[in-house]
Amino acid sequence: MKLVIISGLSGSGKTVALHTLEDEDYYCIDNMPLGLLPDFVQRVMNRTIQPYENIAVGIDARSDSSDLRRFSEIIKPLRELDINIEVIYLQAELSTLIKRFSDTRRRHPLTRNGLPLAEAIEVERSLLSDIAAGSDLFIDTTFTNIHQLRELIKDRIVRREKKNSLSVLFQSFGFKHGTPTDSDFVFDVRCLPNPHWEHHLRPLTGLDAEVIDFLQNHAEVTQMLDYIRGFLQTWIPKFEQQNRYYLTISIGCTGGQHRSVYIAQQLCEDLSNEIDTVSIRHRELD
């Protein structure tokens, strides 16, 4: 049996994640009190008629605060059972969460007794800090819309499970738009020649043939690509040996349009033959 625990900040996309898993035949329960989780799992495991193979539960800051601070202690006995447990934590930047609540006109669950929204979000972040620290997959949805999040959940949870292998995500980004907080490795390629300064290349991206030719004609680009590829080929197997489920590798340049897109795309294509579950995301292009 597989148990996926979905947690994170209100407004970060937990409901979207649960609905996506529900569409993939997961038995889903939202707002599960954390203290009831062990009993719930035992009851499900003892089910003899039409037993559930995949279960997903949503746990948020509405659970008892003392239970939230004992998250690792509460789920420790569950990890000793014959079930596969994955903890997924979603978050977004404060300004993005405030805008989402403003757009939807929904109340934050912790805005009681006149607590301002920004303070409620920070209180929630503190309450869920133990879950965030113990998560297997950390997803920052600041730059992710609903459709992209659904595909991300399918790629990294559902499709990875079918192959029973490490899921590696390559993502390009621009440093001027903020460094992604859900990365295991961040490689800075701003030292490479920048197609932005070639006027005919400026409107193009690292996926266009003209930009690819420009970058491939510079020895330092090839050298950087070889170095990162060799590093990953050496260490990704070590992560697999430690039973890691997820690995996020981010490549950043200034704007996230040319150099980082090219390097991330090349790495994804080069390593797809060595890794079963590989996906690509160009954050600024998306």
Secondary structure per residue as TSV (DSSP state, phi and psi in degrees):
chain	resnum	aa	ss	phi	psi
A	1	M	-	360.0	144.5
A	2	K	E	-115.3	134.3
A	3	L	E	-121.3	120.3
A	4	V	E	-107.9	122.9
A	5	I	E	-101.5	117.2
A	6	I	E	-102.4	120.9
A	7	S	E	-139.6	177.4
A	8	G	E	140.5	-174.5
A	9	L	-	-76.1	145.1
A	10	S	T	-61.6	131.6
A	11	G	T	93.2	-1.7
A	12	S	S	-89.4	-11.5
A	13	G	S	115.8	18.8
A	14	K	H	-61.6	-42.3
A	15	T	H	-64.7	-40.0
A	16	V	H	-61.0	-42.2
A	17	A	H	-63.2	-44.3
A	18	L	H	-65.0	-43.4
A	19	H	H	-63.6	-36.0
A	20	T	H	-63.6	-43.6
A	21	L	H	-68.4	-35.7
A	22	E	H	-62.1	-38.6
A	23	D	H	-66.9	-19.0
A	24	E	T	-99.6	25.1
A	25	D	T	73.0	24.3
A	26	Y	-	-83.6	143.9
A	27	Y	E	-85.7	114.3
A	28	C	E	-115.0	140.4
A	29	I	E	-133.3	126.4
A	30	D	S	-97.8	152.3
A	31	N	S	54.8	47.9
A	32	M	-	-75.5	122.1
A	33	P	-	-59.2	125.3
A	34	L	G	-57.1	-37.5
A	35	G	G	-64.2	-21.7
A	36	L	G	-91.0	-5.3
A	37	L	H	-61.0	-46.3
A	38	P	H	-59.5	-43.6
A	39	D	H	-64.2	-40.1
A	40	F	H	-61.0	-45.6
A	41	V	H	-62.9	-41.1
A	42	Q	H	-62.7	-41.8
A	43	R	H	-64.7	-40.1
A	44	V	H	-66.4	-40.6
A	45	M	H	-67.6	-27.3
A	46	N	T	-84.9	-2.8
A	47	R	-	-70.1	124.1
A	48	T	-	-101.8	-26.7
A	49	I	S	-95.5	120.3
A	50	Q	S	48.0	62.7
A	51	P	-	-64.2	148.8
A	52	Y	-	-84.4	134.9
A	53	E	S	-92.2	-35.0
A	54	N	E	-128.4	127.2
A	55	I	E	-129.4	142.0
A	56	A	E	-132.4	132.8
A	57	V	E	-125.7	141.2
A	58	G	E	-99.4	126.5
A	59	I	E	-125.1	125.6
A	60	D	-	-132.1	-169.5
A	61	A	T	-71.6	-4.1
A	62	R	T	-78.0	-11.5
A	63	S	S	-66.4	161.7
A	64	D	-	-57.5	131.7
A	65	S	H	-61.3	-33.9
A	66	S	H	-66.9	-34.0
A	67	D	H	-69.2	-40.3
A	68	L	H	-61.5	-36.6
A	69	R	T	-76.6	-9.8
A	70	R	T	-111.3	27.1
A	71	F	H	-55.3	-51.6
A	72	S	H	-61.1	-38.3
A	73	E	H	-67.8	-38.0
A	74	I	H	-70.2	-40.0
A	75	I	H	-89.9	-7.2
A	76	K	H	-56.9	-46.9
A	77	P	H	-61.8	-30.1
A	78	L	H	-68.8	-33.3
A	79	R	H	-68.0	-18.8
A	80	E	T	-86.6	-7.6
A	81	L	S	-85.7	173.7
A	82	D	S	-85.0	59.0
A	83	I	S	-138.1	154.4
A	84	N	E	-100.7	115.4
A	85	I	E	-108.9	130.1
A	86	E	E	-128.3	133.5
A	87	V	E	-110.2	119.6
A	88	I	E	-111.5	126.2
A	89	Y	E	-119.2	127.6
A	90	L	E	-112.3	141.8
A	91	Q	E	-152.3	170.5
A	92	A	-	-153.2	165.4
A	93	E	-	-66.5	152.5
A	94	L	H	-55.6	-46.8
A	95	S	H	-63.1	-35.5
A	96	T	H	-67.8	-42.6
A	97	L	H	-64.5	-41.7
A	98	I	H	-61.9	-42.0
A	99	K	H	-64.9	-39.7
A	100	R	H	-64.3	-42.1
A	101	F	H	-66.7	-35.0
A	102	S	H	-67.3	-40.9
A	103	D	H	-68.4	-40.1
A	104	T	H	-87.4	-15.8
A	105	R	T	60.1	30.8
A	106	R	-	-97.2	154.6
A	107	R	-	-89.6	141.5
A	108	H	-	-71.7	138.7
A	109	P	T	-62.3	-16.7
A	110	L	T	-105.0	4.9
A	111	T	-	-83.7	69.1
A	112	R	-	-110.0	155.7
A	113	N	T	56.6	35.9
A	114	G	T	76.5	13.7
A	115	L	-	-67.5	124.4
A	116	P	-	-61.8	152.5
A	117	L	H	-58.2	-46.0
A	118	A	H	-60.4	-40.3
A	119	E	H	-69.9	-36.9
A	120	A	H	-62.3	-39.4
A	121	I	H	-64.9	-41.1
A	122	E	H	-69.4	-36.0
A	123	V	H	-62.4	-44.3
A	124	E	H	-60.9	-42.0
A	125	R	H	-60.4	-39.9
A	126	S	H	-68.0	-42.6
A	127	L	H	-62.0	-32.9
A	128	L	T	-97.5	9.6
A	129	S	H	-62.1	-36.0
A	130	D	H	-67.4	-37.5
A	131	I	H	-67.5	-42.0
A	132	A	H	-60.8	-42.1
A	133	A	H	-66.3	-30.4
A	134	G	T	-99.3	13.5
A	135	S	-	-78.2	149.7
A	136	D	S	-85.8	-31.2
A	137	L	E	-136.1	125.1
A	138	F	E	-111.0	119.3
A	139	I	E	-117.7	122.1
A	140	D	E	-97.9	116.8
A	141	T	-	-100.8	17.8
A	142	T	T	-54.8	-42.3
A	143	F	T	-108.0	22.9
A	144	T	-	-119.0	129.1
A	145	N	-	-91.8	179.8
A	146	I	H	-60.6	-45.4
A	147	H	H	-66.4	-39.6
A	148	Q	H	-67.1	-38.0
A	149	L	H	-66.1	-40.5
A	150	R	H	-60.0	-44.6
A	151	E	H	-66.3	-36.2
A	152	L	H	-64.1	-42.3
A	153	I	H	-65.1	-41.6
A	154	K	I	-63.9	-44.7
A	155	D	I	-64.9	-45.3
A	156	R	I	-91.0	-19.2
A	157	I	I	-113.7	-58.9
A	158	V	I	-68.6	-53.6
A	159	R	H	-70.4	-33.8
A	160	R	H	-64.1	-40.0
A	161	E	H	-62.9	-37.1
A	162	K	H	-65.6	-30.3
A	163	K	H	-95.9	-11.6
A	164	N	T	52.7	52.9
A	165	S	S	-144.5	172.4
A	166	L	-	-66.8	134.0
A	167	S	E	-99.9	120.9
A	168	V	E	-113.9	125.2
A	169	L	E	-110.9	123.5
A	170	F	E	-98.1	129.2
A	171	Q	E	-136.5	135.2
A	172	S	E	-94.2	154.1
A	173	F	E	-158.4	167.2
A	174	G	E	-110.1	128.7
A	175	F	G	-61.3	-30.3
A	176	K	G	-69.8	-14.3
A	177	H	G	-100.1	1.8
A	178	G	-	107.0	140.6
A	179	T	-	-79.4	131.6
A	180	P	-	-63.6	136.3
A	181	T	T	-91.2	-1.6
A	182	D	T	-104.5	27.2
A	183	S	-	-98.1	142.7
A	184	D	S	-89.2	-35.4
A	185	F	E	-133.7	139.3
A	186	V	E	-125.6	123.5
A	187	F	E	-112.1	128.0
A	188	D	E	-97.9	116.5
A	189	V	-	-112.1	23.8
A	190	R	T	-68.9	-12.7
A	191	C	T	-78.7	-9.9
A	192	L	S	-81.2	157.4
A	193	P	-	-54.6	137.2
A	194	N	-	-104.1	114.5
A	195	P	G	-62.4	-16.7
A	196	H	G	-56.9	-31.3
A	197	W	G	-84.2	-1.8
A	198	E	S	-97.8	112.4
A	199	H	T	-58.6	-35.4
A	200	H	T	-75.4	-15.6
A	201	L	T	-98.2	-15.2
A	202	R	T	-55.7	-43.2
A	203	P	T	-78.5	-8.1
A	204	L	S	-88.0	-179.2
A	205	T	-	-129.8	174.9
A	206	G	T	-68.5	-0.7
A	207	L	T	-95.3	-10.6
A	208	D	S	-86.8	144.3
A	209	A	H	-59.2	-38.4
A	210	E	H	-63.4	-41.5
A	211	V	H	-69.5	-39.9
A	212	I	H	-60.2	-45.2
A	213	D	H	-62.5	-41.5
A	214	F	H	-59.6	-46.8
A	215	L	H	-71.8	-38.5
A	216	Q	H	-68.3	-18.5
A	217	N	T	-85.5	4.2
A	218	H	S	-112.2	123.4
A	219	A	H	-61.6	-35.6
A	220	E	H	-67.3	-28.3
A	221	V	H	-66.5	-47.0
A	222	T	H	-61.8	-39.7
A	223	Q	H	-64.3	-44.2
A	224	M	H	-62.4	-44.6
A	225	L	H	-61.8	-44.1
A	226	D	H	-63.2	-39.4
A	227	Y	H	-65.1	-49.0
A	228	I	H	-65.0	-42.2
A	229	R	H	-60.5	-45.6
A	230	G	H	-63.0	-39.4
A	231	F	H	-61.3	-46.8
A	232	L	H	-68.6	-39.4
A	233	Q	H	-63.5	-28.5
A	234	T	H	-77.8	-41.8
A	235	W	H	-101.9	-23.4
A	236	I	H	-58.5	-43.1
A	237	P	H	-58.6	-31.1
A	238	K	H	-66.1	-38.5
A	239	F	H	-66.8	-38.6
A	240	E	H	-62.7	-38.2
A	241	Q	H	-65.5	-24.4
A	242	Q	T	-90.5	13.2
A	243	N	T	60.2	35.9
A	244	R	-	-74.6	140.2
A	245	Y	-	-91.0	-33.6
A	246	Y	E	-136.4	147.3
A	247	L	E	-146.0	126.8
A	248	T	E	-115.8	122.5
A	249	I	E	-118.3	116.7
A	250	S	E	-108.6	136.2
A	251	I	E	-117.3	123.0
A	252	G	E	-121.4	138.3
A	253	C	E	-126.2	-165.9
A	254	T	S	-66.4	-54.9
A	255	G	S	-105.8	-10.0
A	256	G	S	74.5	28.2
A	257	Q	S	-115.7	-35.7
A	258	H	S	-114.8	-76.9
A	259	R	H	-63.0	-48.7
A	260	S	H	-66.2	-35.5
A	261	V	H	-64.5	-45.0
A	262	Y	H	-63.2	-48.7
A	263	I	H	-63.6	-46.4
A	264	A	H	-61.8	-42.8
A	265	Q	H	-64.7	-42.6
A	266	Q	H	-64.7	-42.3
A	267	L	H	-63.3	-42.6
A	268	C	H	-61.1	-45.5
A	269	E	H	-68.2	-40.9
A	270	D	H	-67.3	-37.6
A	271	L	H	-94.3	-4.8
A	272	S	T	-64.1	-24.2
A	273	N	T	-80.6	-15.2
A	274	E	T	-104.7	-19.4
A	275	I	-	-121.5	132.4
A	276	D	S	-68.0	-42.5
A	277	T	E	-119.3	100.5
A	278	V	E	-126.5	136.3
A	279	S	E	-136.4	161.3
A	280	I	E	-128.1	142.3
A	281	R	E	-143.1	127.2
A	282	H	E	-104.7	98.0
A	283	R	T	-58.5	-47.9
A	284	E	T	-75.6	-30.4
A	285	L	T	-70.6	-38.6
A	286	D	-	-64.3	360.0
